[in-house]
Amino acid sequence: MKNFVSFFIIVLSLINLNAQITQIPDPNFEQALIDLGIDSDGIINGQVITADIANITSLDVRGYGINDLTGIEDFISLEELFCGDNNYNTTFNLNNNSELRVLECRYCNLSSLDLGNNLQLEYLYCGNEVDMTPPNTFTQLDLSNNINLKEFWGSDLLYLESLDLSNNPLIEYVDISSSLLGLSELNLANGNNSILVDVIAYNNQFLFCIEVDDAIAANNGDYPYSEWFVDPQIIYSEDCVLGVEESLIQQISVIPNPFDDMLFIESDPSILIESIHIYSVLGELILSKTDNFNQIDVSALRSGVYFLKVSTSNGKPTKKLVKR
């Protein structure tokens, strides 16, 4: 009798497993599962038997016109997901796909992407392509938890403002080219630049500095930095907040210093000066100018030490000045 009860419980558990249903509200997503032979009932009815998807390790649903990827959370064994070239309603939930190693989600209308629970992720393809719609439009992307990441493909992410890979020590390949409208911060100082041989970061008009492990080696063009493709305005620094301003200071000439009654300011043609402010050593604003920067009358200033802040389109460097 005892053995019969145990057998009955096992059978009941199997029946219950097979009876579990996962909702698939998007008919295009379900059609893809039918085409792939995953949805065993073969009809579009807004659901799939959970047992049909629980052991799937690779899924390719590119180009099906999917708007809603609800149901993907029950693909608990999924290691590879190719879901680009669709039109999602802002995002999808991958929090339950803890085994995911490969994610391809290019040009599919994502306005956000949360990969915080995908700790095994190694390959991420989330960029766009020219003339391919709808593009991904997210402005932020947090990859700090993805310490196993090896490759990042993010070209043509027009609105991405920053990318921080400092917590990704295994990264070997980065493509962050043509982020034309937003990218101004790129941190590649992950403590292991020696294996980061392939970096493509050109055509980024607002990016002026890249944080690296060894700024001297990078600016000297030593390996592996010699293999990187970046824009000519790029400087390398171990602290880009300071690095950009140091570079700007070198490109802006303020003479004479010490000065008497006049200051003459010259800058590289690529630098657009927007305003100039002179402060006392106590931080008090003494003088401001928003035009005619080449020649400044400072005859009214008393002898002493001052600080000149130059506001440009690339940053706001500060120079120390002395009036005789």
C-alpha positions in Angstrom: 0.0 0.0 0.0 2.8 2.4 0.9 4.6 1.8 -2.5 1.3 2.4 -4.3 0.8 5.8 -2.5 4.4 6.8 -3.4 3.9 5.8 -7.0 0.6 7.8 -7.1 2.3 10.9 -5.7 5.0 10.7 -8.4 2.4 10.3 -11.2 0.4 13.1 -9.8 3.4 15.4 -9.8 4.2 14.6 -13.4 0.6 15.2 -14.4 0.7 18.6 -12.5 4.0 19.6 -14.3 2.6 18.8 -17.7 -0.6 20.7 -16.8 1.3 23.9 -15.9 0.7 26.6 -18.4 2.8 29.7 -19.4 0.9 32.6 -20.8 2.2 33.8 -24.2 0.0 36.9 -24.9 1.8 37.9 -28.1 0.5 35.8 -31.1 3.7 36.4 -33.0 5.8 35.1 -30.2 3.6 32.0 -30.0 3.7 31.6 -33.8 7.5 31.5 -33.5 7.3 28.8 -30.9 5.0 26.8 -33.1 7.3 27.2 -36.1 10.2 26.0 -34.0 8.3 23.0 -32.8 8.3 24.1 -29.2 4.6 24.8 -28.7 3.3 21.2 -28.8 -0.4 22.0 -29.2 0.4 23.8 -32.4 -2.3 26.4 -32.1 -2.3 30.1 -31.2 -4.2 30.2 -28.0 -2.2 32.6 -25.8 -0.4 29.8 -23.9 2.2 27.1 -24.0 2.7 24.1 -21.8 5.5 25.0 -19.4 7.1 21.6 -19.7 7.6 22.4 -23.5 9.9 25.3 -22.7 11.5 24.5 -19.4 14.5 22.7 -20.9 15.0 24.9 -24.0 18.6 26.1 -24.0 18.7 28.2 -27.3 15.9 30.3 -28.8 15.9 32.3 -32.0 12.8 34.4 -32.6 14.3 37.2 -34.7 12.2 39.1 -37.2 8.7 37.8 -36.1 7.3 41.3 -35.3 7.0 40.5 -31.6 5.8 43.2 -29.4 5.6 41.4 -26.0 8.1 38.7 -24.9 6.0 37.8 -21.8 6.5 34.1 -21.2 10.3 34.2 -21.7 10.6 34.1 -17.9 9.7 30.3 -17.9 12.5 29.4 -20.2 14.5 28.7 -17.1 17.3 26.7 -18.9 17.8 29.3 -21.6 21.5 30.0 -22.4 21.2 31.7 -25.8 18.4 34.2 -26.8 18.3 35.8 -30.2 15.3 38.2 -30.2 16.4 41.2 -32.2 14.6 42.7 -35.3 11.3 42.9 -33.4 9.3 45.8 -32.0 9.0 45.4 -28.2 6.8 47.6 -26.0 9.8 49.4 -24.4 11.5 46.3 -22.7 11.3 42.7 -21.6 11.9 40.8 -18.4 15.0 38.5 -18.3 15.3 38.4 -14.5 14.4 34.7 -14.3 16.8 33.6 -17.1 19.8 33.1 -14.8 21.6 30.7 -17.2 21.7 33.2 -20.1 25.1 33.5 -21.7 24.3 35.0 -25.1 21.8 37.8 -25.7 21.1 39.3 -29.1 18.5 42.1 -29.1 19.6 44.5 -31.8 17.2 47.2 -33.3 14.0 46.1 -31.5 12.7 49.3 -29.8 14.1 48.8 -26.3 14.0 51.9 -24.2 15.6 50.1 -21.2 17.5 46.9 -20.6 17.9 45.3 -17.2 20.5 42.6 -17.0 21.2 42.7 -13.3 20.2 39.1 -12.7 22.0 37.6 -15.7 25.3 36.9 -14.0 26.4 34.3 -16.5 26.1 36.7 -19.5 29.2 36.5 -21.8 28.1 38.0 -25.1 25.8 41.0 -25.5 24.6 42.3 -28.9 22.3 45.2 -28.3 23.2 47.8 -30.8 21.5 49.1 -33.9 22.3 49.3 -37.6 21.9 52.2 -40.0 18.5 52.1 -41.7 17.2 49.2 -39.5 14.2 50.1 -37.4 13.0 50.3 -34.8 16.2 51.2 -33.0 17.0 50.7 -29.3 16.8 54.0 -27.5 18.0 53.4 -24.0 20.2 56.1 -22.5 21.7 54.0 -19.6 23.0 50.5 -19.4 24.2 48.9 -16.2 26.6 46.0 -16.8 28.3 46.1 -13.4 26.8 42.7 -12.3 27.9 41.0 -15.6 31.4 40.1 -14.5 31.7 37.3 -17.0 31.0 39.5 -20.0 33.5 39.0 -22.9 32.0 40.8 -25.8 29.8 43.9 -26.1 28.4 45.0 -29.4 26.6 48.3 -29.1 27.2 50.3 -32.3 24.7 53.0 -33.3 23.2 53.3 -29.8 22.4 57.0 -30.6 21.1 57.9 -27.1 23.4 56.0 -24.8 25.0 58.6 -22.6 27.7 56.5 -20.8 29.2 53.0 -20.7 31.1 51.7 -17.7 32.9 48.4 -18.1 35.2 48.9 -15.1 33.7 45.9 -13.4 34.0 43.5 -16.4 37.6 42.1 -16.1 37.0 39.4 -18.8 35.9 41.8 -21.6 37.9 41.3 -24.8 35.8 43.1 -27.4 33.9 46.4 -27.3 32.1 48.1 -30.1 30.5 51.4 -29.0 30.9 53.3 -32.3 28.5 55.9 -33.7 26.7 56.8 -30.5 26.2 60.2 -32.1 23.8 62.0 -29.9 24.8 61.1 -26.3 27.9 59.1 -25.5 30.2 61.4 -23.4 31.6 58.9 -20.9 33.4 55.6 -21.5 35.2 53.7 -18.7 37.3 50.8 -19.8 39.6 50.8 -16.7 38.8 47.2 -15.6 42.2 46.3 -14.3 42.8 43.9 -17.2 43.3 46.0 -20.4 45.9 43.6 -21.5 43.2 41.3 -23.0 41.0 44.1 -24.3 42.5 44.0 -27.7 39.5 45.0 -29.8 37.9 48.4 -29.1 35.9 50.3 -31.7 34.8 53.7 -30.4 34.9 56.1 -33.3 32.3 58.5 -34.6 31.4 59.7 -31.1 31.3 63.5 -31.4 30.8 64.1 -27.7 33.3 61.7 -26.4 36.7 63.2 -25.6 38.2 60.9 -23.0 38.3 57.2 -22.3 39.3 55.9 -18.9 41.9 53.1 -19.1 44.3 51.2 -16.8 47.5 52.9 -18.1 47.0 56.3 -19.5 50.7 56.8 -20.4 50.8 53.6 -22.4 47.5 54.4 -24.1 48.5 57.9 -25.1 51.9 56.6 -26.3 50.1 54.1 -28.5 51.5 51.0 -26.8 49.8 47.6 -27.2 46.9 46.8 -26.8 45.8 50.4 -27.1 47.5 50.6 -30.5 44.8 48.2 -31.8 41.9 50.4 -30.7 39.9 52.5 -33.2 38.9 55.8 -31.7 38.3 59.4 -32.8 41.3 61.8 -33.1 40.1 64.0 -30.3 40.2 61.2 -27.8 42.7 61.4 -24.9 43.2 58.5 -22.4 43.2 59.1 -18.7 42.9 57.1 -15.5 40.5 59.8 -14.3 38.6 61.4 -17.2 37.1 64.2 -15.1 40.6 65.5 -14.6 42.0 64.3 -17.9 39.6 66.2 -20.1 40.3 69.5 -18.3 44.1 68.9 -18.4 43.8 68.5 -22.1 41.7 71.6 -22.5 44.1 73.6 -20.4 46.9 72.7 -22.8 44.8 73.9 -25.7 43.8 77.2 -24.2 46.5 79.9 -24.0 46.1 82.8 -21.5 48.9 85.4 -21.7 50.6 87.1 -20.0 50.7 85.4 -16.7 51.5 87.3 -14.4 49.4 90.0 -16.1 49.0 93.8 -15.7 46.0 95.4 -17.4 45.1 93.1 -20.3 44.6 89.4 -20.8 44.9 87.7 -24.2 43.2 84.4 -24.7 43.7 82.0 -27.7 42.3 78.5 -28.2 42.5 75.6 -30.6 39.9 76.1 -33.4 38.1 72.9 -32.3 37.3 74.5 -28.9 34.2 76.8 -28.7 34.6 79.1 -25.8 31.1 80.0 -24.3 32.0 82.2 -21.4 34.8 83.3 -19.1 34.7 83.9 -15.4 37.4 85.3 -13.0 37.2 84.5 -9.3 39.0 85.7 -6.3 40.8 83.2 -4.0 37.8 83.3 -1.8 35.5 82.1 -4.6 33.9 85.5 -5.3 33.0 86.2 -8.9 35.0 89.2 -10.0 34.4 89.4 -13.8 32.3 87.6 -16.4 32.4 87.7 -20.2 30.2 86.0 -22.8 31.8 87.4 -25.9 35.0 89.1 -27.2 37.2 86.6 -25.4 40.5 87.3 -27.2 41.2 90.5 -25.3 40.0 91.2 -21.7 40.5 94.4 -19.8 41.5 93.5 -16.3 42.9 96.9 -15.3 40.3 97.2 -12.5 41.5 94.1 -10.7 43.8 94.6 -7.7 47.1 92.9 -7.4 46.8 89.3 -6.2 45.9 85.7 -7.2 42.8 84.9 -9.3 41.3 81.9 -10.9 40.0 82.0 -14.5 37.3 79.4 -15.4 36.8 78.9 -19.2 33.5 77.4 -20.1 33.7 75.5 -23.4 31.6 72.9 -25.3 34.1 70.3 -24.1 34.5 71.2 -20.4 35.3 73.9 -17.9 39.1 74.1 -17.2 40.4 76.5 -14.6 43.7 78.4 -14.7 45.5 80.1 -11.9 46.5 83.7 -12.7 48.5 86.4 -10.9 48.1 90.2 -11.3 51.2 92.2 -10.6 
